[in-house]
Amino acid sequence: MITLNIENKKIEHIFLNEFNSNKEKFFEFIQNSYEKMNSAKHLDDVDSDLTKAQEFSMSKTWDNDQDKAWDEL
């Protein structure tokens, strides 16, 4: 059993009026929001890793001694 003590008036208003004081729905919303946040963070990490891999690959291509002719153009 959990007791909910909300001291933030905005959150209290949301809980009372948007969730009709239904703790189960409120906690379900919090859980879903948390899972979405973690999923979005994971996607950001994947995007960051991909960007780093692309930058590394591009730097190896640009620093390649075999294509100096292209550098002169």
C-alpha positions as CSV (number, residue, x, y, z in Angstrom):
1,M,0.0,0.0,0.0
2,I,1.3,3.4,-0.9
3,T,0.1,6.8,0.5
4,L,0.3,9.7,-1.9
5,N,1.0,13.1,-0.5
6,I,1.1,15.7,-3.3
7,E,2.6,19.1,-2.3
8,N,2.7,20.5,-5.9
9,K,-0.6,22.3,-6.6
10,K,-0.3,21.7,-10.4
11,I,0.3,18.0,-9.9
12,E,-2.5,17.8,-7.3
13,H,-4.9,19.5,-9.8
14,I,-3.9,17.0,-12.5
15,F,-4.4,14.1,-10.1
16,L,-7.8,15.3,-8.9
17,N,-9.3,16.6,-12.1
18,E,-7.6,14.7,-15.0
19,F,-7.4,11.3,-13.2
20,N,-10.4,11.8,-11.0
21,S,-8.2,10.8,-8.0
22,N,-7.7,7.4,-9.5
23,K,-4.3,6.3,-8.1
24,E,-4.2,3.2,-10.4
25,K,-4.6,5.3,-13.6
26,F,-2.2,8.0,-12.2
27,F,0.5,5.4,-11.5
28,E,-0.1,3.7,-14.8
29,F,0.5,7.0,-16.5
30,I,3.7,7.6,-14.5
31,Q,4.9,4.1,-15.4
32,N,4.1,4.5,-19.1
33,S,5.8,8.0,-19.2
34,Y,8.9,6.5,-17.5
35,E,9.1,3.7,-20.0
36,K,8.7,6.2,-22.9
37,M,11.4,8.4,-21.4
38,N,13.8,5.4,-21.1
39,S,13.0,4.3,-24.6
40,A,13.6,7.8,-26.0
41,K,16.9,8.0,-24.0
42,H,17.9,4.6,-25.5
43,L,17.2,5.9,-29.0
44,D,19.2,9.0,-28.3
45,D,22.1,6.8,-27.2
46,V,21.8,4.7,-30.4
47,D,21.7,7.9,-32.5
48,S,24.8,9.2,-30.7
49,D,26.7,6.0,-31.2
50,L,25.7,6.0,-34.9
51,T,26.9,9.6,-35.3
52,K,30.2,8.7,-33.7
53,A,30.7,5.7,-36.0
54,Q,29.9,7.8,-39.0
55,E,32.3,10.6,-38.0
56,F,35.1,8.0,-37.4
57,S,34.4,6.4,-40.8
58,M,34.4,9.8,-42.5
59,S,37.6,10.9,-40.8
60,K,39.3,7.7,-42.0
61,T,38.2,8.3,-45.5
62,W,39.3,11.9,-45.5
63,D,42.7,11.1,-44.1
64,N,43.3,8.3,-46.6
65,D,46.7,8.7,-48.3
66,Q,45.5,6.8,-51.4
67,D,43.1,9.6,-52.5
68,K,45.5,12.5,-52.4
69,A,44.5,13.2,-56.0
70,W,41.0,14.1,-54.8
71,D,42.5,16.3,-52.1
72,E,44.3,18.3,-54.8
73,L,41.0,18.9,-56.7
